[in-house]
């Protein structure tokens, strides 16, 4: 489930950077809308590979199954056998997403605004809220190495 939500929220972040998508369309974004917006505003414009949507759909199906059907007598998925494959695919996809999240603001001379927002605003609060001290340090180290914060 965590991989799905990371994928969902990284897609939301990328969509906020799309000048072709009016801000009012991003309000109360539904999971089904997200897929359509990613396809139209990121994949068709070649800012993001189609593989992102394939992974998104796979992770959404896994999440919905886990939330609503887990424990059935004939399980649809063998999670322990799938873990490493999904982890590897998610990591690869998120690295591509990172490129979009850096390249787009750089092209508009807005990277500093994104970095400051992560470091001084909502990102700081979210990281503290959802992580223990060890994870917080790892997250900040990654963000600094990746030029995603100030």
DSSP file (Angstrom, degrees, kcal/mol; ACC not computed):
  #  RESIDUE AA STRUCTURE BP1 BP2  ACC     N-H-->O    O-->H-N    N-H-->O    O-->H-N    TCO  KAPPA ALPHA  PHI   PSI    X-CA   Y-CA   Z-CA
    1    1 A X     >        0   0    0      0, 0.0     4,-2.2     0, 0.0     5,-0.2   0.000 360.0 360.0 360.0 -37.7    0.0    0.0    0.0
    2    2 A X  H  >  +     0   0    0      1,-0.2     4,-2.3     2,-0.2     5,-0.2   0.901 360.0  52.8 -61.7 -41.1    2.8    2.4    0.8
    3    3 A X  H  > S+     0   0    0      1,-0.2     4,-2.3     2,-0.2    -1,-0.2   0.898 108.1  52.1 -61.9 -39.4    4.3    2.0   -2.7
    4    4 A X  H  > S+     0   0    0     55,-0.2     4,-3.0     1,-0.2    -1,-0.2   0.948 110.8  46.1 -61.6 -48.2    1.0    2.9   -4.2
    5    5 A X  H  X S+     0   0    0     -4,-2.2     4,-2.7     2,-0.2     5,-0.2   0.849 110.9  52.1 -68.6 -33.0    0.6    6.1   -2.2
    6    6 A X  H  X S+     0   0    0     -4,-2.3     4,-2.2     2,-0.2    -1,-0.2   0.931 112.8  46.5 -62.7 -44.0    4.2    7.1   -2.9
    7    7 A X  H  X S+     0   0    0     -4,-2.3     4,-2.0    -5,-0.2    -2,-0.2   0.924 113.2  49.4 -62.5 -46.2    3.4    6.7   -6.6
    8    8 A X  H  X S+     0   0    0     -4,-3.0     4,-2.2     1,-0.2    -2,-0.2   0.946 114.1  43.9 -58.9 -51.2    0.1    8.6   -6.2
    9    9 A X  H  X S+     0   0    0     -4,-2.7     4,-2.1     1,-0.2    -1,-0.2   0.824 111.0  53.1 -71.3 -30.7    1.6   11.5   -4.4
   10   10 A X  H  X S+     0   0    0     -4,-2.2     4,-2.2    -5,-0.2    -1,-0.2   0.888 109.6  50.5 -69.2 -35.4    4.7   11.8   -6.7
   11   11 A X  H  X S+     0   0    0     -4,-2.0     4,-2.5     2,-0.2    -2,-0.2   0.913 108.4  51.8 -65.1 -41.9    2.3   11.9   -9.6
   12   12 A X  H  X S+     0   0    0     -4,-2.2     4,-1.9     1,-0.2    -2,-0.2   0.922 109.1  51.1 -59.3 -43.4    0.3   14.6   -7.9
   13   13 A X  H  X S+     0   0    0     -4,-2.1     4,-0.6     1,-0.2    -1,-0.2   0.919 111.0  47.3 -60.7 -44.1    3.5   16.6   -7.4
   14   14 A X  H >< S+     0   0    0     -4,-2.2     3,-0.9     1,-0.2     4,-0.3   0.888 109.3  54.1 -65.8 -37.9    4.4   16.2  -11.1
   15   15 A X  H >< S+     0   0    0     -4,-2.5     3,-1.7     1,-0.3    -1,-0.2   0.851  99.1  61.7 -66.3 -33.7    1.0   17.3  -12.2
   16   16 A X  H 3< S+     0   0    0     -4,-1.9    -1,-0.3     1,-0.3    -2,-0.2   0.765 101.7  55.1 -61.8 -22.9    1.2   20.5  -10.2
   17   17 A X  T << S+     0   0    0     -3,-0.9     2,-0.7    -4,-0.6    -1,-0.3   0.507  83.3 104.1 -87.4  -4.8    4.1   21.4  -12.4
   18   18 A X    X   -     0   0    0     -3,-1.7     3,-1.3    -4,-0.3    24,-0.1  -0.684  52.6-165.8 -84.5 114.7    2.2   21.0  -15.6
   19   19 A X  T 3  S+     0   0    0     -2,-0.7    -1,-0.2     1,-0.2     4,-0.1   0.721  87.2  65.5 -69.4 -19.4    1.2   24.4  -17.1
   20   20 A X  T 3  S+     0   0    0     21,-0.1     2,-0.6     1,-0.1    -1,-0.2   0.538  90.0  75.1 -79.5  -5.8   -1.2   22.6  -19.4
   21   21 A X  S <  S-     0   0    0     -3,-1.3    -1,-0.1    -6,-0.2     5,-0.1  -0.922  85.1-128.7-112.0 112.9   -3.4   21.5  -16.4
   22   22 A X    >>  -     0   0    0     -2,-0.6     3,-1.6     1,-0.1     4,-0.5  -0.300  17.5-124.5 -61.1 141.3   -5.5   24.3  -14.8
   23   23 A X  G >4 S+     0   0    0      1,-0.3     3,-1.6     2,-0.2     4,-0.4   0.842 108.0  62.6 -55.8 -38.2   -5.1   24.5  -11.0
   24   24 A X  G >4 S+     0   0    0      1,-0.3     3,-0.7     2,-0.2    -1,-0.3   0.761  95.8  60.8 -63.3 -23.2   -8.8   24.1  -10.4
   25   25 A X  G <4 S+     0   0    0     -3,-1.6    -1,-0.3     1,-0.2    -2,-0.2   0.703  97.9  59.7 -73.5 -19.1   -8.6   20.6  -11.9
   26   26 A X  G X< S+     0   0    0     -3,-1.6     3,-0.9    -4,-0.5     2,-0.3   0.556  79.4 107.6 -87.2  -8.4   -6.1   19.6   -9.2
   27   27 A X  T <  S-     0   0    0     -3,-0.7     3,-0.1    -4,-0.4    -3,-0.0  -0.554  96.1  -4.9 -74.5 130.4   -8.6   20.3   -6.4
   28   28 A X  T 3  S-     0   0    0     -2,-0.3    -1,-0.3     1,-0.2     2,-0.2   0.915  89.2-160.9  53.3  49.2   -9.9   17.2   -4.7
   29   29 A X    <   -     0   0    0     -3,-0.9     2,-0.2     1,-0.1    -1,-0.2  -0.411   1.6-146.4 -65.7 127.2   -8.1   15.0   -7.2
   30   30 A X     >  -     0   0    0     -2,-0.2     4,-2.3    -3,-0.1    -1,-0.1  -0.575  22.5-113.7 -93.3 158.6   -9.5   11.4   -7.4
   31   31 A X  H  > S+     0   0    0      1,-0.2     4,-1.4     2,-0.2    -1,-0.1   0.878 117.5  50.0 -59.5 -39.7   -7.5    8.3   -8.1
   32   32 A X  H  > S+     0   0    0      1,-0.2     4,-1.4     2,-0.2    -1,-0.2   0.870 110.3  50.2 -69.1 -36.2   -9.3    7.8  -11.4
   33   33 A X  H  > S+     0   0    0      1,-0.2     4,-2.8     2,-0.2     5,-0.2   0.890 103.7  60.4 -66.6 -39.4   -8.7   11.4  -12.5
   34   34 A X  H  X S+     0   0    0     -4,-2.3     4,-2.9     1,-0.2     5,-0.2   0.919 102.4  51.0 -55.7 -46.8   -5.0   11.1  -11.6
   35   35 A X  H  X S+     0   0    0     -4,-1.4     4,-2.3     1,-0.2    -1,-0.2   0.927 112.3  46.3 -58.1 -47.3   -4.4    8.3  -14.1
   36   36 A X  H  X S+     0   0    0     -4,-1.4     4,-2.4     1,-0.2    -1,-0.2   0.909 113.6  48.5 -63.2 -43.8   -6.1   10.3  -16.9
   37   37 A X  H  X S+     0   0    0     -4,-2.8     4,-3.2     2,-0.2     5,-0.5   0.900 110.5  50.9 -65.1 -41.3   -4.2   13.5  -16.1
   38   38 A X  H  X>S+     0   0    0     -4,-2.9     5,-2.6    -5,-0.2     4,-1.9   0.931 112.1  47.7 -61.9 -44.7   -0.8   11.6  -16.0
   39   39 A X  I  <>S+     0   0    0     -4,-2.3     5,-2.6    -5,-0.2    -2,-0.2   0.945 120.2  37.0 -61.0 -48.2   -1.5   10.0  -19.3
   40   40 A X  I  <5S+     0   0    0     -4,-2.4    -2,-0.2     3,-0.2    -3,-0.2   0.926 127.9  30.1 -71.5 -46.7   -2.6   13.3  -21.0
   41   41 A X  I  <5S+     0   0    0     -4,-3.2    -3,-0.2    -5,-0.2    -2,-0.2   0.625 133.9  20.6 -97.1 -14.3   -0.2   15.8  -19.3
   42   42 A X  I  <>S+     0   0    0     -4,-1.9     5,-2.3    -5,-0.5     6,-1.7   0.736 125.3  38.4-119.7 -48.2    2.9   13.7  -18.6
   43   43 A X  I > <S+     0   0    0     -5,-2.6     3,-1.5     3,-0.2    -3,-0.2   0.948 118.0  46.1 -74.4 -48.5    3.0   10.6  -20.8
   44   44 A X  T 3 <S+     0   0    0     -5,-2.6    -1,-0.2    -6,-0.3    -4,-0.1   0.776 113.8  50.4 -66.9 -24.6    1.7   12.0  -24.0
   45   45 A X  T 3 5S-     0   0    0     -6,-0.2    -1,-0.3    -5,-0.1    -2,-0.2   0.398 113.6-122.5 -90.9   2.5    4.0   15.0  -23.7
   46   46 A X  T < 5S+     0   0    0     -3,-1.5    -3,-0.2     2,-0.3    -2,-0.1   0.727  79.5 121.1  63.8  26.1    6.9   12.6  -23.1
   47   47 A X  S   <S+     0   0    0     -5,-2.3     2,-0.3     1,-0.2    -4,-0.2   0.705  81.2  26.6 -82.7 -21.6    7.8   14.1  -19.8
   48   48 A X  S    S-     0   0    0     -6,-1.7    -2,-0.3   -10,-0.1    -1,-0.2  -0.998  87.9-111.0-143.3 141.8    7.2   10.7  -18.2
   49   49 A X    >   -     0   0    0     -2,-0.3     3,-1.8     1,-0.1     4,-0.5  -0.406  25.8-120.7 -73.8 150.1    7.5    7.1  -19.6
   50   50 A X  T >> S+     0   0    0      1,-0.3     4,-1.6     2,-0.2     3,-0.8   0.751 106.1  78.1 -59.9 -26.0    4.3    5.1  -20.0
   51   51 A X  H 3> S+     0   0    0      1,-0.3     4,-2.4     2,-0.2    -1,-0.3   0.778  83.0  65.3 -56.5 -27.5    5.8    2.5  -17.6
   52   52 A X  H <> S+     0   0    0     -3,-1.8     4,-2.8     1,-0.2    -1,-0.3   0.936 102.6  45.9 -60.5 -45.7    4.8    4.8  -14.8
   53   53 A X  H <> S+     0   0    0     -3,-0.8     4,-2.7    -4,-0.5    -2,-0.2   0.877 110.0  54.3 -66.4 -36.6    1.2    4.3  -15.5
   54   54 A X  H  X S+     0   0    0     -4,-1.6     4,-2.1     2,-0.2    -1,-0.2   0.937 112.9  42.8 -60.8 -45.9    1.6    0.6  -15.8
   55   55 A X  H  X S+     0   0    0     -4,-2.4     4,-3.1     2,-0.2     5,-0.3   0.915 111.9  54.6 -66.0 -42.6    3.2    0.5  -12.4
   56   56 A X  H  X S+     0   0    0     -4,-2.8     4,-2.5     1,-0.2    -2,-0.2   0.927 110.2  46.2 -55.9 -47.1    0.6    2.8  -11.0
   57   57 A X  H  X S+     0   0    0     -4,-2.7     4,-2.3     2,-0.2    -1,-0.2   0.900 113.0  49.5 -64.5 -41.0   -2.2    0.5  -12.2
   58   58 A X  H  X S+     0   0    0     -4,-2.1     4,-2.3    -5,-0.2    -2,-0.2   0.932 113.7  45.5 -63.3 -46.0   -0.4   -2.6  -10.8
   59   59 A X  H  X S+     0   0    0     -4,-3.1     4,-2.6     2,-0.2   -55,-0.2   0.866 111.2  53.1 -67.2 -35.5    0.1   -0.9   -7.4
   60   60 A X  H  X S+     0   0    0     -4,-2.5     4,-2.8    -5,-0.3     5,-0.2   0.921 109.7  48.4 -64.6 -42.6   -3.5    0.4   -7.3
   61   61 A X  H  X S+     0   0    0     -4,-2.3     4,-2.4     2,-0.2    -2,-0.2   0.918 112.5  48.6 -63.4 -43.3   -4.8   -3.1   -7.9
   62   62 A X  H  X S+     0   0    0     -4,-2.3     4,-2.7     2,-0.2    -2,-0.2   0.919 112.8  48.1 -61.8 -44.0   -2.5   -4.6   -5.2
   63   63 A X  H  X S+     0   0    0     -4,-2.6     4,-2.7     2,-0.2     5,-0.2   0.935 112.4  47.6 -63.7 -46.5   -3.6   -1.9   -2.8
   64   64 A X  H  X S+     0   0    0     -4,-2.8     4,-2.3     1,-0.2     5,-0.3   0.899 113.4  48.6 -63.8 -39.1   -7.3   -2.3   -3.5
   65   65 A X  H  X>S+     0   0    0     -4,-2.4     4,-2.8    -5,-0.2     5,-1.0   0.939 112.9  47.5 -63.7 -46.2   -7.0   -6.1   -3.2
   66   66 A X  H  <5S+     0   0    0     -4,-2.7     4,-0.4     1,-0.2    -2,-0.2   0.883 116.5  44.4 -63.2 -38.3   -5.1   -5.8    0.1
   67   67 A X  H  <5S+     0   0    0     -4,-2.7    -1,-0.2    -5,-0.2    -2,-0.2   0.861 129.3  20.6 -73.5 -36.2   -7.6   -3.3    1.5
   68   68 A X  H  <5S+     0   0    0     -4,-2.3    -3,-0.2    -5,-0.2    -2,-0.2   0.638 133.2  24.3-114.8 -16.6  -10.8   -5.0    0.4
   69   69 A X  T ><5S+     0   0    0     -4,-2.8     3,-1.2    -5,-0.3    -3,-0.2   0.444  74.9 135.1-130.7  -1.9  -10.1   -8.7   -0.2
   70   70 A X  T 3 < +     0   0    0     -5,-1.0    -4,-0.1    -4,-0.4     5,-0.0  -0.196  68.6  33.1 -57.0 139.0   -7.1   -9.8    1.8
   71   71 A X  T 3  S+     0   0    0      1,-0.3    -1,-0.2     2,-0.0     4,-0.1   0.484  79.7 148.1  94.8   4.5   -7.4  -13.1    3.6
   72   72 A X    <   -     0   0    0     -3,-1.2     3,-0.3     1,-0.1    -1,-0.3  -0.283  60.6-110.9 -68.6 161.3   -9.7  -14.7    1.1
   73   73 A X  S    S+     0   0    0      1,-0.3     2,-0.6     2,-0.0    -1,-0.1   0.821 112.9  39.8 -65.7 -32.5   -9.4  -18.5    0.7
   74   74 A X  S    S-     0   0    0      0, 0.0    -1,-0.3     0, 0.0    -2,-0.1  -0.788  90.4-148.7-117.6  86.5   -7.8  -18.3   -2.8
   75   75 A X        -     0   0    0     -2,-0.6    -5,-0.1    -3,-0.3     3,-0.1  -0.236   8.3-150.4 -61.5 141.2   -5.5  -15.3   -2.6
   76   76 A X  S    S+     0   0    0      1,-0.1     2,-0.3    -7,-0.1    -1,-0.1   0.807  79.8  36.4 -77.5 -31.8   -5.0  -13.4   -5.9
   77   77 A X        -     0   0    0    -15,-0.1     2,-0.8   -12,-0.0     3,-0.1  -0.921  63.9-144.4-126.7 147.9   -1.4  -12.4   -5.0
   78   78 A X    >>  -     0   0    0     -2,-0.3     4,-1.2     1,-0.2     3,-0.8  -0.811  24.2-173.1-105.9  86.2    1.5  -13.9   -3.3
   79   79 A X  H >> S+     0   0    0     -2,-0.8     4,-1.7     1,-0.2     3,-0.6   0.855  76.0  56.4 -54.8 -45.0    2.9  -10.8   -1.7
   80   80 A X  H 34 S+     0   0    0      1,-0.2     4,-0.4     2,-0.2    -1,-0.2   0.881 110.2  46.3 -58.6 -36.1    6.1  -12.3   -0.3
   81   81 A X  H <4 S+     0   0    0     -3,-0.8     4,-0.3     1,-0.2    -1,-0.2   0.746 116.0  46.0 -75.3 -23.0    7.2  -13.4   -3.8
   82   82 A X  H <X S+     0   0    0     -4,-1.2     4,-2.6    -3,-0.6     5,-0.3   0.658  86.9  91.0 -92.2 -18.4    6.3  -10.1   -5.3
   83   83 A X  H  X S+     0   0    0     -4,-1.7     4,-2.6     1,-0.2     5,-0.2   0.873  88.3  42.7 -50.5 -53.4    7.9   -7.8   -2.8
   84   84 A X  H  > S+     0   0    0     -4,-0.4     4,-2.6     1,-0.2    -1,-0.2   0.890 114.2  50.8 -66.2 -40.0   11.4   -7.4   -4.3
   85   85 A X  H  > S+     0   0    0     -4,-0.3     4,-2.5     2,-0.2    -1,-0.2   0.939 113.9  44.3 -62.7 -46.6   10.0   -7.0   -7.9
   86   86 A X  H  X S+     0   0    0     -4,-2.6     4,-2.9     1,-0.2     5,-0.2   0.909 112.8  52.0 -65.7 -41.6    7.6   -4.3   -6.8
   87   87 A X  H  X S+     0   0    0     -4,-2.6     4,-2.3    -5,-0.3    -1,-0.2   0.926 112.1  46.1 -59.7 -45.6   10.2   -2.6   -4.7
   88   88 A X  H  X S+     0   0    0     -4,-2.6     4,-2.3     2,-0.2    -2,-0.2   0.915 114.4  47.0 -64.8 -44.3   12.7   -2.5   -7.6
   89   89 A X  H  X S+     0   0    0     -4,-2.5     4,-2.5     1,-0.2     5,-0.2   0.916 112.7  49.7 -63.7 -43.3   10.1   -1.3  -10.1
   90   90 A X  H  X S+     0   0    0     -4,-2.9     4,-2.7    -5,-0.2    -2,-0.2   0.914 110.7  49.8 -63.4 -42.2    8.9    1.4   -7.7
   91   91 A X  H  X S+     0   0    0     -4,-2.3     4,-1.8    -5,-0.2    -2,-0.2   0.936 112.3  47.3 -62.2 -46.4   12.4    2.6   -7.0
   92   92 A X  H  X S+     0   0    0     -4,-2.3     4,-1.4     1,-0.2    -2,-0.2   0.917 114.5  46.7 -60.8 -44.8   13.2    2.8  -10.8
   93   93 A X  H  X S+     0   0    0     -4,-2.5     4,-2.2     1,-0.2    -1,-0.2   0.901 110.0  52.5 -66.0 -42.2   10.0    4.7  -11.5
   94   94 A X  H  X S+     0   0    0     -4,-2.7     4,-2.2     1,-0.2    -1,-0.2   0.822 104.4  56.7 -67.5 -29.3   10.4    7.1   -8.6
   95   95 A X  H  X S+     0   0    0     -4,-1.8     4,-1.4     2,-0.2    -1,-0.2   0.888 107.8  48.5 -65.9 -37.7   13.9    8.0   -9.8
   96   96 A X  H  X S+     0   0    0     -4,-1.4     4,-1.5     2,-0.2    -2,-0.2   0.910 109.9  52.0 -64.7 -41.8   12.3    9.0  -13.2
   97   97 A X  H  X S+     0   0    0     -4,-2.2     4,-2.6     1,-0.2    -2,-0.2   0.893 103.7  57.7 -61.3 -39.9    9.8   11.0  -11.3
   98   98 A X  H  X S+     0   0    0     -4,-2.2     4,-1.3     1,-0.2    -1,-0.2   0.887 102.3  55.3 -57.7 -39.8   12.5   12.8   -9.4
   99   99 A X  H  X S+     0   0    0     -4,-1.4     4,-3.2     1,-0.2     3,-0.4   0.913 109.2  46.3 -61.1 -42.4   14.0   13.9  -12.8
  100  100 A X  H  X S+     0   0    0     -4,-1.5     4,-2.1     1,-0.2     5,-0.4   0.916 109.9  54.4 -64.4 -42.4   10.6   15.5  -13.7
  101  101 A X  H  < S+     0   0    0     -4,-2.6     4,-0.3     1,-0.2    -1,-0.2   0.699 118.9  34.1 -69.2 -18.6   10.4   17.1  -10.3
  102  102 A X  H  X S+     0   0    0     -4,-1.3     4,-1.8    -3,-0.4    -2,-0.2   0.817 118.1  50.1 -97.2 -44.4   13.8   18.7  -10.8
  103  103 A X  H  X S+     0   0    0     -4,-3.2     4,-2.4    -5,-0.2    -3,-0.2   0.911 107.4  52.3 -64.9 -45.8   13.8   19.4  -14.5
  104  104 A X  H  X S+     0   0    0     -4,-2.1     4,-1.0    -5,-0.3    -1,-0.2   0.946 113.4  41.3 -61.8 -51.4   10.5   21.1  -14.8
  105  105 A X  H  4>S+     0   0    0     -5,-0.4     5,-3.7    -4,-0.3     6,-0.6   0.880 113.5  55.4 -64.8 -33.9   11.1   23.7  -12.1
  106  106 A X  H ><5S+     0   0    0     -4,-1.8     3,-1.7     4,-0.2    -1,-0.2   0.922 103.5  54.5 -61.3 -43.0   14.6   24.3  -13.3
  107  107 A X  H 3<5S+     0   0    0     -4,-2.4    -1,-0.2     1,-0.3    -2,-0.2   0.777 114.4  40.9 -62.5 -26.1   13.4   25.0  -16.8
  108  108 A X  T 3<5S-     0   0    0     -4,-1.0    -1,-0.3    -3,-0.4    -2,-0.2   0.250 114.9-114.3-104.9  11.0   11.1   27.7  -15.4
  109  109 A X  T < 5S+     0   0    0     -3,-1.7    -3,-0.2    -4,-0.1    -2,-0.1   0.888  87.4 113.7  56.5  42.4   13.8   29.0  -12.9
  110  110 A X     >< +     0   0    0     -5,-3.7     4,-1.6    -6,-0.1     3,-0.3   0.214  30.1 107.8-124.1  12.1   11.6   27.9  -10.0
  111  111 A X  H  > S+     0   0    0     -6,-0.6     4,-2.9     1,-0.2     5,-0.2   0.897  77.2  56.7 -61.1 -39.9   13.7   25.1   -8.5
  112  112 A X  H  > S+     0   0    0      1,-0.2     4,-2.9     2,-0.2    -1,-0.2   0.887 103.8  54.1 -59.6 -38.0   14.6   27.2   -5.5
  113  113 A X  H  > S+     0   0    0     -3,-0.3     4,-2.1     2,-0.2    -1,-0.2   0.907 111.1  45.4 -62.0 -41.5   10.9   27.6   -4.7
  114  114 A X  H  X S+     0   0    0     -4,-1.6     4,-2.1     2,-0.2    -2,-0.2   0.938 113.9  48.9 -66.2 -47.0   10.4   23.8   -4.7
  115  115 A X  H  X S+     0   0    0     -4,-2.9     4,-2.6     1,-0.2    35,-0.9   0.914 113.1  47.2 -59.5 -44.2   13.5   23.2   -2.6
  116  116 A X  H  X S+     0   0    0     -4,-2.9     4,-3.3    -5,-0.2     5,-0.5   0.883 108.9  54.9 -66.9 -38.2   12.5   25.8   -0.1
  117  117 A X  H  X S+     0   0    0     -4,-2.1     6,-1.4    -5,-0.2     4,-0.9   0.894 113.0  42.5 -61.4 -39.5    8.9   24.4    0.1
  118  118 A X  H  < S+     0   0    0     -4,-2.1     6,-0.5    30,-0.2    -2,-0.2   0.924 123.2  37.1 -71.6 -44.5   10.3   21.0    0.9
  119  119 A X  H  < S+     0   0    0     -4,-2.6    -2,-0.2    -5,-0.2    -3,-0.2   0.841 130.9  23.1 -79.6 -34.3   12.9   22.3    3.4
  120  120 A X  H  < S+     0   0    0     -4,-3.3    -3,-0.2    -5,-0.2    -1,-0.2   0.463 124.2  28.8-114.8  -3.0   11.2   25.1    5.1
  121  121 A X  S  X S-     0   0    0     -4,-0.9     4,-1.3    -5,-0.5     3,-0.3   0.166 118.9 -13.5-128.1-120.9    7.5   24.5    4.7
  122  122 A X  H  > S+     0   0    0      1,-0.2     4,-2.7     2,-0.2     5,-0.2   0.831 122.6  61.8 -66.0 -36.1    5.3   21.5    4.4
  123  123 A X  H  > S+     0   0    0     -6,-1.4     4,-2.5     1,-0.2    -1,-0.2   0.912 102.8  51.1 -58.8 -43.7    8.0   18.9    3.6
  124  124 A X  H  > S+     0   0    0     -6,-0.5     4,-2.0    -7,-0.4    -1,-0.2   0.925 112.6  45.4 -59.9 -46.6    9.7   19.5    7.0
  125  125 A X  H  X S+     0   0    0     -4,-1.3     4,-2.4     1,-0.2    -1,-0.2   0.909 113.3  49.5 -65.1 -42.7    6.4   19.0    8.9
  126  126 A X  H  X S+     0   0    0     -4,-2.7     4,-2.1     2,-0.2    -2,-0.2   0.907 109.9  50.6 -64.6 -41.9    5.4   15.9    6.9
  127  127 A X  H  X S+     0   0    0     -4,-2.5     4,-0.8    -5,-0.2    -1,-0.2   0.929 113.7  44.8 -63.4 -44.5    8.8   14.2    7.3
  128  128 A X  H  < S+     0   0    0     -4,-2.0     3,-0.4    -5,-0.2    -1,-0.2   0.889 113.1  52.1 -65.2 -38.7    8.7   14.8   11.1
  129  129 A X  H  < S+     0   0    0     -4,-2.4    -2,-0.2     1,-0.2    -1,-0.2   0.870 119.3  32.2 -65.4 -38.8    5.1   13.6   11.3
  130  130 A X  H  < S+     0   0    0     -4,-2.1     2,-0.3    -5,-0.1    -1,-0.2   0.337 112.4  62.1-106.0   6.1    5.6   10.3    9.5
  131  131 A X     <  -     0   0    0     -4,-0.8     2,-0.1    -3,-0.4     0, 0.0  -0.961  65.9-130.5-138.5 150.4    9.1    9.3   10.4
  132  132 A X     >  -     0   0    0     -2,-0.3     4,-2.7     1,-0.0     5,-0.2  -0.395  49.0 -88.3 -84.7 173.1   11.3    8.4   13.4
  133  133 A X  H  > S+     0   0    0      1,-0.2     4,-2.0     2,-0.2     5,-0.2   0.846 125.7  49.6 -54.9 -41.3   14.7   10.0   14.0
  134  134 A X  H  > S+     0   0    0      2,-0.2     4,-2.0     1,-0.2    -1,-0.2   0.930 114.3  44.4 -65.9 -44.6   16.7    7.5   11.9
  135  135 A X  H  > S+     0   0    0      2,-0.2     4,-2.9     1,-0.2     5,-0.2   0.893 109.4  57.2 -66.9 -39.5   14.3    7.8    8.9
  136  136 A X  H  X S+     0   0    0     -4,-2.7     4,-2.5     1,-0.2     5,-0.2   0.929 108.1  47.2 -56.8 -46.2   14.2   11.6    9.2
  137  137 A X  H  X S+     0   0    0     -4,-2.0     4,-2.5     1,-0.2    -1,-0.2   0.920 112.8  48.7 -62.3 -44.0   18.0   11.7    8.9
  138  138 A X  H  X S+     0   0    0     -4,-2.0     4,-2.3     2,-0.2    -2,-0.2   0.900 111.7  49.5 -63.3 -41.2   18.0    9.3    5.9
  139  139 A X  H  X S+     0   0    0     -4,-2.9     4,-2.8     2,-0.2    -2,-0.2   0.940 112.5  46.5 -64.1 -47.5   15.3   11.4    4.2
  140  140 A X  H  X S+     0   0    0     -4,-2.5     4,-2.5    -5,-0.2     5,-0.2   0.903 111.3  52.3 -64.4 -39.9   17.1   14.7    4.7
  141  141 A X  H  X S+     0   0    0     -4,-2.5     4,-2.5    -5,-0.2    -1,-0.2   0.928 112.6  45.8 -59.0 -44.6   20.4   13.2    3.5
  142  142 A X  H  X S+     0   0    0     -4,-2.3     4,-2.3     2,-0.2    -2,-0.2   0.935 111.6  50.7 -64.1 -46.8   18.6   11.9    0.3
  143  143 A X  H  <>S+     0   0    0     -4,-2.8     5,-2.9     1,-0.2     6,-0.7   0.893 113.3  45.8 -60.4 -40.7   16.8   15.2   -0.3
  144  144 A X  H ><5S+     0   0    0     -4,-2.5     3,-1.3     3,-0.2    -1,-0.2   0.931 112.8  49.3 -68.0 -45.5   20.1   17.1    0.0
  145  145 A X  H 3<5S+     0   0    0     -4,-2.5    -2,-0.2     1,-0.3    -1,-0.2   0.847 113.7  47.9 -60.0 -33.8   22.1   14.7   -2.2
  146  146 A X  T 3<5S-     0   0    0     -4,-2.3    -1,-0.3    -5,-0.2    -2,-0.2   0.352 111.2-119.4 -92.1   5.4   19.3   14.9   -4.8
  147  147 A X  T < 5S+     0   0    0     -3,-1.3    -3,-0.2    -4,-0.2    -4,-0.1   0.841  76.2 127.2  59.4  35.3   19.1   18.7   -4.8
  148  148 A X      < +     0   0    0     -5,-2.9     2,-0.3    -6,-0.2   -30,-0.2   0.414  67.7  29.4-101.6   0.8   15.5   18.6   -3.7
  149  149 A X              0   0    0     -6,-0.7   -33,-0.2    -5,-0.1   -34,-0.1  -0.958 360.0 360.0-150.9 169.4   15.8   20.8   -0.7
  150  150 A X              0   0    0    -35,-0.9   -34,-0.1    -2,-0.3   -35,-0.0   0.423 360.0 360.0 -93.1 360.0   17.9   23.8    0.6
